[in-house]
């Protein structure tokens, strides 16, 4: 289920830089089926996996973080990625690096549900009505390195889940 090297290099790497717990960054391999949500992991790791890559949007999509207007316009080629923390008691600050600049982040249930069409993996998404950031947790795009997403979150049930949209991935084949 886990891969130490990203296939196609969409998510390049991640790291926890400060934590209460004993987690590390784990890049999940979507070629091996797994489920996410509903406390399926319950550990202190920072997880990420790539969803659909290099899709031309036929309609604009709303984002909660990034893009001053709050929308990524139709006609934009995006790559979609899922980043999450499914711990019952850990706290960490860390980052995830992508191979292209981040256009925006869906960080709440409504924007995540509206962009589920970009998942297109063998991953089973559980308790989708509970996705997003829990109160007091947040993510942000690095001002100096726009391909880096920073996270600060504390673990509790159901965890924190965000969908990250980057510019066209040069490491993936155009779909």
N, C-alpha and C positions, 0 to 999 in steps of 0.2 A: 504494500500500500504506500510505502514511503520511497521517495527518490532523493538522493543527495545531489544529483546534478539535474538541472531543469532540461527537459526535452524541448528543443526549440528555443530555449532561453527567453521566455516571456517574463517570468519572475526569475530574476537573476540570483537573489540571495535575500536573507533577512537576518536579523540579530536582535536578541534581547540585551539591552545595555544596563538595565537596572530592574531588580525584581524581588518580590517576596515569594519564594517558591523555588523550583528547580527546573525551569523550562528552558527550551531552546527553540530555534526556528526549525520548522519541518515543512518541506515542500512535498505536498501530496501528489501522487501519480494517479491521474484520472483514468488511466488505462486499466486499473484494477478497481472494480466497483467498491464503493463505500458509501456510508450515510453520514450526513452532517446535520447537527441540530438535535434537540431533545436530549441534551447531555450525553451524547454518544462518545465523547472523548474524555471528559472529566479529568484533565491534567493541566499542567502549567505551561504547555507549549504554545508558541505563536505559530499558527498554521496559515498556509496559503496554497492556492492551486489556480491554474489557468482554466478559464471557461472558454467560450467561443472567441476566436481570434479573427481579426481583420474583416469585420462585418460592416458593410455600408448601411448606415441608418436610413431607413425609408421615412421615418418620422423622428422629430426631436425627442430626446429623453431628458427628464428632469434629474438634476443632481442636488445633493444637500451641501456638498463641500466642493469648492473649486468653481471655476467659470463664474465670473461676476454676475452674469444674467441668470444663472441657475439652470441653464439648459445647454445641452450639446446639440447643435443643429442637425437637421436631416442632411444627408449627403456626406456626413463625416464618417471616415473609416475608424472604427474603434476595436480595441481588444478588451475583453472582459476578464476580470480576475476576482477571486473570492479570498478574503483575509478574515481570520477569526481567532477567538480566544474562548475556549470552552473549559473553564476552570471553576471549581466550586469555592476556592478561597485564595487563589494566587492574585498577585498584582504585578504588572510589569509595564515598562516603557521599552519600546523597541521600534524597529523600522523594517520595511520591506522595500527592496529595490526592484524596479522594473526596467525592461530594455527600451522603454520609450517614455516620454513625458506624460504625466497624469493629466487627464482632461477634467475629471471630476470623480466624486465618490457618492454612491447611494448609501446613506448611513441610517436610514429609518425604514420601517416596515413598508410604508406606502411606495417609496421610490424603489425599494428592492423588489417588491411584487411586480411593479410596472416594468421592470427590466429583466424578469425571469426568462424572457424569450432569448436572452443572450447567454444562458447557461450552457445548453447543448453539450452536456457531458453525461457520463454514466453514473454521476453522483445522484444519490437520493437525498432530497432536501426535506428534512422533517421539521415540524413545528414552525412552518414558515410565517405564521402570524406573530411569532415572538422574535423575529430577526431584527437586526439594527443594533444601535448602541444602547446600553443600559444607562440610566441616569448617572451623571457624574463622570462618564467615560467619554473620551474623544479621540479623534484622529485628525491629522493635518498634513498638508503637502509642504514639503521642505521648500522654503523660499529660494534657497541657493542651489538646490538640486531637485528640479521639478519631476524627476522620475523616482523620488523617494517618498514613501508614505510613512509618517510617524504615527505610533499608537500609544495611548495611555489608557489602560483599562484594568479594572478590578474584577475578579471572578465571582460570579454567583450564577444561579440558574436563571435563564437558559444560556447565558454567555453573550458575547459580542460578535456581531457578524456585519461585514461591510462588503460592498461590491465596488471594485475600482475599475475605472475606464481609462485606458491609456490611448495615446495616438497609435497609429498603425504599427504593429510589431514587425520589426525588420527580421526577427528570428523565426517568424512563423510564415508559412505559406499563405498567400492571399487566397481567401475563400470566396 
